Amino acid sequence: MRHSGKPRWWLIAAAVVALVVSSAGLATADTRTTPGCGKAPTLRNGKLTIQSGGKNRQFILSIPDNYDNNRQYRLIFGFHWYGGTAEQVAGGGSDGDVYAHYGLRRLANNSTIFVAPQGLNNGWANSGGEDVRFVDDMISRISGDLCVDTTQVFALGFSYGAGMSVALACARPTVFRAIVSIAGGEISGCAGGTTPVAFMGIHGISDNIGGGRALRDRWVRNNGCTPQNPPEPARGSNTHITTYYSGCKTGYPVVWAPFDGGHQQGPVDGCAGCESGARSWVKTEVWKFFTGESPPTPTTFRLRGEASGRCLDVNGASTANGTVMITWDCHSNANQQFTQNGQTLQVTGKCLEAPANAGSGTQARIWDCNGGANQNWNVTNGTITNVQTGLCLTSSGNNNGAAVTVSACQGGTNQRWAKA
């Protein structure tokens, strides 16, 4: 399936030879400018159509908000699953913006150009190598208009999208620095497949784990890693285990991250069968693998009411969607431990929210994180104001079990909270 017509960009990438080692073990290289560097871009965010192999092909482009045409940007392709769409990858599907581009866009913080291609018939059959050719054509179009770091081009996908990422690792090993396969296999073919490429496999132990191991072992051999039988989580453990192989060629790590689950792209540790890109560990593991950067660990804190001296508490320590908030004597249990990520306040793996269209006096609650404005809060000078409603987080009393609501802001001590 190798496409013989290689664009000029391919030759630039293939010429990169001076390697150094990053903190993740990926080899980086002397960067080479693309034609788009220093040029006023004509491409814009959104869906674009190009000709590839005589067909109209589409992809969704996401350019950093503060794009600088003199800065070389990392380029990440995210391929959808069978029956999925580019819109679901670019928009995060039911998880919303927090999971856009498999959750990597937020972690990138405007450091990366993202591409979500659309497969023919919502799949990646790659007949005659046409989908690899499509990727060649997208790279030519993007690098001709935008400033791309040719040593930092990556691909990932789930299921069929993982298969397409594997096809690129096989056919374009000098273009793609690393790929991540989430529940994937060689379903889009593997033309070539003997050249080192940094590889990460994420696979459920109840989802044809043998196929996932075989895929992993291809790059264990290619990358010269020391063979081993890495640990895998037990059934019922509801967790994952990440292993970085030893002995790999400099800059070509292999990482294996099996989890206790099935055919999933967003497994959640500690939650049997749960599927949530917003809450999953996958995006942070992938980001660390691609970049060597661990996302900052959020600081954990309690929220103590000024009037009551008691803390904001998830009633009954439940993790169920819709569980309401109360005040209770402050303690160190998880149902009082909050983290702030942007404008979200997270507790027990959920987000604090005001129900949609909540009126004054409606009780605050927890729900799966989805990026909605009703889950965003402005924390200013002790007051916590819901972005969607404009109402303030309010304790209805000073006793244990007092309801915590969103109510009209009036500046009272029952609407003032301190991190503790």
N, C-alpha and C positions, 0 to 999 in steps of 0.2 A: 504493500500500500504506500510505499515511499513515492512522493511526488518529485519528479526530476527537475521541474522548473523552479529553481531556487532564486528568490528575489535578492536584490542587493543587500537588504537588511540581514538576510541569512549569512552572507559572506562577511559582513561586519562582525556579527556575533561569533562566527566560527574562528575569526582571527584573534579573539581574546585568549591570551595564554598566560598572563602573569597573575598567578593565584596567591591569595593570602587566606587566612582562616579566620572566620568570624566566631563569636562566642557560641553559636549554635552548631559549629562544625561545618557549616556550608562554606565552600570556597567562593570567594568573590574575586573580582578581577579588575584590572585597569579598565575604567569605563570608556566606552566609545560613543561619541555623539551620534545621534540620529538626525536625519534631515530636518526634523521638526524643531530641533534645538535652536533658540535664538530667533524663532519665526513666530509672528502673530498667528495664533491658531484659528482655523476656520471650523474645526469640529466643536460640537456642543454636547452637553449632557442629553441623554435620551436615546430613542431608537433610531438606528441608522441602517440603511440598505446599501449593500455593495453587490457587484457582480462577481461570482466565483464559479468557475467551471460551467459557464453558460446559464447559471441560475441566479435569481435574486435571493440573496441571503441577508439575514438581519441579525443585529446584535444591539445590546443596550450598553452605552458608554457612560461611565461615571468619572468625571474629572475633578481633582481637588478644588475646593472653593477658592483657595488662594493660589491657583496655578501660576507658576513662574516659568516662562519659556527658556530661562537660562539654568534651570535646575533639572537634573535627570531623575525621573521618577520610576519607582518600582511598578511593574505591570503584572496584574493578576487576572487570570481567566477563571471564571466559575461556571462549570457546566451543569445543566439541570439533569434531573433523573428522567426515566422513561415516563412519558405522559406529562412531564413538567414543562415549564416555560421559562424563558429569559426573564419575564416580569416577576415570576416567583423568586428567582434568585436575586434580582436587582432590588426587589421591594421587601424581601424577607418573608413573603407568604403570610401565614396567619400570625406569625410572631412580630411582624412589622419591622420598622426601621432598625431595631436592635439586632435583627438577624439578616440585614441586607448584605448581599454577597457572602453568604454563609457566616455572617457575624463579623467579618473582617473589616468592613468599611469603617465602623465606629472605632475599632482598635487602631486602624491606620491613621486616624486623626489628620486627614488631608495630606498624607505622605505618599499616596499610591493611586495609580490609575486602575480602575476596575472595568472588566468587560464581562458581560453575561450574554453569550451567544445563544441563538435559537436553532435547535436541531430540526432537520427535516422530519416531518411526521412526528414531532416531539420526541425524537430519539437521535441516536448517534451510530447508525449502522455503518457509516464510513465506507460506503460501497466504492470500490476502486480508489480508495484514499481521498474521496471528495471532501470529507470533513477535515482532514489534515490540511488539504489545499485551502479550505475555507479559513482555517487558522492562519496559514501563511499570508493569505490576502488581507485578513484583519490586521495582522502585525504590520504589513507594508503600509496599509492605509493609516494606521494610528501613528507609527513611527515617522511617517512622512509629514505629519502635521503637528505632532506633539513630541516633547523631549523625553525620551525613554532611556533608562539605564539598561543597556542590552545584557548586562550580567545578572540582572535581577528580574527575570521573567518566570512566572510560576503558573501552575494549573492545579485545580482541585475540582472535585465533583462527587456527587453521591450516586451510587448504583450505576446506571448507564453513563452518567456524567463522570463517574470515576473511571469507567472503562475508556471513555474518550481521553481522559487525562493520561491513562496508561498508554494508549496509542501514541500520544505525543511524546511521552518519555522514550518509547521505542523508536519512533520515526524522526524525532527532532531533538536528540540528546544534546546537541551543541547550542540549541536555542533556549530550551527550558532548563532553568537552573535546578528546579526541584518540583515534584508533584506530590499531591496527597490523594490517596484513594480511600474514600469512605464507603465501605461495603461494596467494593468493586471487584472486577475480574477482567479478563481479556476479551470482553464482549464487543469491542470496537476494533479488534485486531491488534497485532503487534508486529509491524514490519520493521525488522531489525532486532532491537531488544537485547543487544549484547554489550552496549556501551554504558559506562557509569552515569547515573543520574541520582541525585539525592532523592530518597523515597521515604514516605511515611504511609503506613497502612493502619486504618482504623476499622475494626470489624467486630461484629457481635458474635459471641461464642455459640449462639443458637442459629446462626445465619451462614451455613456452608463455610464454617471456619476453615476447613481444609483448603478450599479455594483461595481464601485470603492468605493463608500461610504460604501456599505455592507462589502466589504473586509476590509476596514479601521475599521469598527465598531466591527469586530471579535476581533481585537487586542486591541481596546478600552476596551472591556469586559475582555479579557484575562489578560491585563496588569493593570486592576483596575483603569483606567483613569476616570476622571469625564466626563460623557457624555455632549456633547454640539453640537450646530449647527454652525460649524466654517464658517467664511465668505468665499465666492467664488466670483471670478471676474465676472463682467457683460459682456455679449456678446458685442463685439466691443471694449472692453477696451484694448485688446492685452497685457495683463499682467498676473501675477500670484500672489497668496496670500499664504504664508506659515504660518501654525499655529502649534505650539507645544502644545499638550494637557496638561492640568494640572492634578494633583492628581494621576499620574501613579505610579506604584510600583517603588521603587528606582532602577534606572538603566534600566528601560524598557519604554522608551518614545514612544509615537505615534506622528507622524508628518504627516500632511495632506497639500499637495501643489497642489491644483487645478489651472488650467490655462485656459485662453480663447483660445480654439483651439480644434482640433479633435484628431484622433488616431496618435499621434506624439511622438517621443522620444527626439527631440531636438527643442522644441518651442523657439522662440526668442521674448522677450518682445519688445513691440512697433512696431511689424512687423506682419501684418495680415497673418496668415497661413504659415509663414516662417518656414522652417525646416533646421536647421544647428546645428549639435553638436558642431562645433567650436565656434559658437556665442551664444549658449544657456546658460541659467542660471542653467540648470539642474545639470551639473557636479559639480558645486561649492556647490550647496545645498546638493547633495549626499555626497560629500567629508566631508563637515562640519558635517553631520549627523553621518557618520561612525567614524570619528576621533575626533570630537570636535575642529578641527582646521579650521579656516577660511583662505582660500588662501590669501596671502598678496595682499592688494589693490594697484594696480599699480599707480604710480605717474603720474598725467596728466601734460603735458607741450606743449608749442608751439615750433616750429623750425624757428628761425629767421635767414635769410640770411645775411652774413657779408657784402656783397657788396651792397645789396639793402636796408637793414634795414627792409625789409618786411618779412612776415611769409608764410611758406608753407601752402597751402590752397586747400581744395577740391572744384573744380570749381562749383559755383552755389549752394554750400551746398547740392549737390545731394548725395544720398546713392546708386545709381545704379551702378552695376558692370561696370567697364570700364571708369568711370568718371575720367578725367585727373586732374593733379595737376598743380597749378599755384602759383605765389606769389601775396600777397595782404596785404594791411595795416593790422597790427596785431590787433586782437580783441579777445573777449572771447567766441565766438560762437563755437559750437561743431565741425564745419568743420576745425578748426585749433587746436583742442585739441587732442594730441597724447598720447598714452600709449605705453610703451615698455615692451613686454613679451618675454623674451629670446632674439631672434634676429628679432622678428617681431615688426613692428611699426603699431599700430592700430589707426584708426580714424573713427568716425561715424559707429562703429560696423564692419568695414571692415579692410583689410590689405593693406598697401602700397606695391606695387609690380612694377617690371619691366616686361613687357610682355615677355612671353617665347621666348627665342632666340632673344631678343631685341638687336639691334645694336646701336652704338653711335649716339646720337641725338634722340632716341625714347622717347616719352613723358611718364613719370611715371604716374601711375593710381592707383585706388583702386579696390579691388576684394574680394569676399568671402574668408576668411582665409582657407587655405588648407594644410599648412605645407610645401609647395614647396620651393626649394632653391631660386626661383625668388621672394619670399616674405620674404626672410631673408636678413638682412642688418648688416654690421659691422660698428658700430659707434665709431670712433677713432679720437681723437684730432680734432674734429670739422668736419671731413669728414664722409660722409655716403656712404658706398660702397656696391653695390648689390653682394650677395654671388654667385649667378649663373653666372652673366655676368662679374663681376670684374669692372664694370663701376661705376662712382661716380654720386651722385645726384647733379644736376647742374641747376642753374637759368640762363635762356637765356637772361635775361634783368633785369633792376632795376625798371621797371614800374609796376603798378597794372595790373594783368592779364598776366604777362610774363610767358611763358611756363616753366615748370620744367621737365627736361629730365634726362636720364642716359647717361653720356658721358665719354669719355676717361679721366682718372684722370690726372690733370696737376697742382694741387696745388693752383689754383687761388682763390681769395676771393669769387667768384661766386660758388665755391664748398665747402664753409665752412659754417656750420650751428651751431647755439648755442641754447641750451634749454633756453626757456624764460617763 
